[in-house]
Amino acid sequence: QFSVKTRFLVKFPELNHAMKVNVSMDREAPMVRGYRRFNVLGTNSKALNMAESMSGGMVADFRHLTLKEQKSGGGGKGIHDLSLSVTEELHIINFNTEFLLHDMSVSLETSSLPVVIISNSSQQQ
């Protein structure tokens, strides 16, 4: 399980709870054989909210998210021999929302810094 928080640094009281933020993983994942792909499980859509923000902007706080690895096609014996090492496999958490104010609509996206996903304690080193 993990938690992640995104902030919209502009304060628009009229948009409090009106903008929904969606979280996803690896929207532009590399097409490398052995690269693991994940689905986000849990509440992956939240409203931006001024109440949780100390800085005056709006915040979407995603808690208790989990990842489920997508099954790669063409499984079978020896497929794990092609896996990348955990340090070579960097993943990106993506956030997107639609900003709508006075008939102006703008699609907003941002991403996290690259993260490593450890799925076994032997990978921690």
Contacts in CASP RR format, 6 or more apart in sequence:
PFRMAT RR
TARGET T0000
AUTHOR 0000-0000-0000
METHOD contacts of the structure
MODEL  1
QFSVKTRFLVKFPELNHAMKVNVSMDREAPMVRGYRRFNVLGTNSKALNM
AESMSGGMVADFRHLTLKEQKSGGGGKGIHDLSLSVTEELHIINFNTEFL
LHDMSVSLETSSLPVVIISNSSQQQ
1 64 0 8 1.000
1 65 0 8 1.000
1 66 0 8 1.000
2 65 0 8 1.000
2 66 0 8 1.000
2 67 0 8 1.000
3 61 0 8 1.000
3 62 0 8 1.000
3 63 0 8 1.000
3 64 0 8 1.000
3 65 0 8 1.000
4 23 0 8 1.000
4 62 0 8 1.000
4 65 0 8 1.000
4 93 0 8 1.000
4 112 0 8 1.000
5 59 0 8 1.000
5 60 0 8 1.000
5 61 0 8 1.000
5 62 0 8 1.000
6 21 0 8 1.000
6 23 0 8 1.000
6 59 0 8 1.000
6 60 0 8 1.000
6 62 0 8 1.000
6 95 0 8 1.000
6 110 0 8 1.000
7 53 0 8 1.000
7 55 0 8 1.000
7 57 0 8 1.000
7 58 0 8 1.000
7 59 0 8 1.000
8 19 0 8 1.000
8 48 0 8 1.000
8 57 0 8 1.000
8 58 0 8 1.000
8 59 0 8 1.000
8 97 0 8 1.000
8 108 0 8 1.000
9 55 0 8 1.000
9 57 0 8 1.000
10 57 0 8 1.000
10 58 0 8 1.000
11 50 0 8 1.000
11 56 0 8 1.000
11 57 0 8 1.000
11 58 0 8 1.000
12 58 0 8 1.000
12 101 0 8 1.000
13 50 0 8 1.000
14 101 0 8 1.000
15 48 0 8 1.000
15 58 0 8 1.000
15 99 0 8 1.000
15 101 0 8 1.000
16 48 0 8 1.000
16 49 0 8 1.000
16 50 0 8 1.000
16 58 0 8 1.000
17 47 0 8 1.000
17 48 0 8 1.000
17 49 0 8 1.000
18 47 0 8 1.000
18 48 0 8 1.000
18 100 0 8 1.000
19 47 0 8 1.000
19 48 0 8 1.000
19 58 0 8 1.000
19 97 0 8 1.000
19 98 0 8 1.000
19 99 0 8 1.000
19 100 0 8 1.000
20 45 0 8 1.000
20 46 0 8 1.000
20 47 0 8 1.000
20 48 0 8 1.000
20 97 0 8 1.000
20 98 0 8 1.000
21 45 0 8 1.000
21 46 0 8 1.000
21 47 0 8 1.000
21 48 0 8 1.000
21 60 0 8 1.000
21 95 0 8 1.000
21 96 0 8 1.000
21 97 0 8 1.000
22 44 0 8 1.000
22 45 0 8 1.000
22 95 0 8 1.000
22 96 0 8 1.000
22 97 0 8 1.000
23 40 0 8 1.000
23 44 0 8 1.000
23 45 0 8 1.000
23 46 0 8 1.000
23 62 0 8 1.000
23 65 0 8 1.000
23 93 0 8 1.000
23 94 0 8 1.000
23 95 0 8 1.000
24 40 0 8 1.000
24 44 0 8 1.000
24 93 0 8 1.000
24 94 0 8 1.000
24 96 0 8 1.000
25 37 0 8 1.000
25 38 0 8 1.000
25 39 0 8 1.000
25 40 0 8 1.000
25 67 0 8 1.000
25 91 0 8 1.000
25 92 0 8 1.000
25 93 0 8 1.000
25 94 0 8 1.000
26 37 0 8 1.000
26 38 0 8 1.000
26 91 0 8 1.000
26 92 0 8 1.000
26 94 0 8 1.000
27 92 0 8 1.000
27 94 0 8 1.000
28 92 0 8 1.000
29 35 0 8 1.000
29 37 0 8 1.000
29 91 0 8 1.000
32 84 0 8 1.000
33 82 0 8 1.000
34 72 0 8 1.000
34 79 0 8 1.000
34 82 0 8 1.000
34 83 0 8 1.000
34 84 0 8 1.000
35 84 0 8 1.000
35 89 0 8 1.000
36 69 0 8 1.000
36 70 0 8 1.000
36 83 0 8 1.000
36 89 0 8 1.000
36 117 0 8 1.000
36 119 0 8 1.000
37 69 0 8 1.000
37 70 0 8 1.000
37 72 0 8 1.000
38 67 0 8 1.000
38 68 0 8 1.000
38 69 0 8 1.000
38 70 0 8 1.000
38 91 0 8 1.000
38 117 0 8 1.000
39 67 0 8 1.000
39 68 0 8 1.000
39 70 0 8 1.000
40 65 0 8 1.000
40 66 0 8 1.000
40 67 0 8 1.000
41 65 0 8 1.000
41 66 0 8 1.000
41 67 0 8 1.000
41 68 0 8 1.000
42 64 0 8 1.000
42 65 0 8 1.000
42 66 0 8 1.000
43 62 0 8 1.000
43 63 0 8 1.000
43 64 0 8 1.000
43 65 0 8 1.000
44 62 0 8 1.000
44 65 0 8 1.000
46 60 0 8 1.000
46 61 0 8 1.000
46 62 0 8 1.000
47 60 0 8 1.000
48 58 0 8 1.000
48 59 0 8 1.000
48 60 0 8 1.000
48 97 0 8 1.000
49 58 0 8 1.000
49 59 0 8 1.000
49 60 0 8 1.000
49 61 0 8 1.000
50 56 0 8 1.000
50 57 0 8 1.000
50 58 0 8 1.000
50 59 0 8 1.000
52 59 0 8 1.000
52 61 0 8 1.000
53 59 0 8 1.000
60 95 0 8 1.000
67 117 0 8 1.000
69 119 0 8 1.000
72 79 0 8 1.000
86 116 0 8 1.000
86 117 0 8 1.000
86 118 0 8 1.000
86 123 0 8 1.000
87 116 0 8 1.000
89 116 0 8 1.000
89 117 0 8 1.000
90 114 0 8 1.000
90 115 0 8 1.000
90 116 0 8 1.000
91 114 0 8 1.000
91 115 0 8 1.000
91 116 0 8 1.000
91 117 0 8 1.000
92 111 0 8 1.000
92 112 0 8 1.000
92 114 0 8 1.000
92 115 0 8 1.000
93 111 0 8 1.000
93 112 0 8 1.000
93 115 0 8 1.000
94 109 0 8 1.000
94 110 0 8 1.000
94 111 0 8 1.000
94 112 0 8 1.000
95 109 0 8 1.000
95 110 0 8 1.000
95 111 0 8 1.000
96 107 0 8 1.000
96 108 0 8 1.000
96 109 0 8 1.000
96 110 0 8 1.000
97 107 0 8 1.000
97 108 0 8 1.000
98 105 0 8 1.000
98 106 0 8 1.000
98 107 0 8 1.000
98 108 0 8 1.000
99 105 0 8 1.000
99 106 0 8 1.000
99 107 0 8 1.000
99 108 0 8 1.000
118 124 0 8 1.000
END
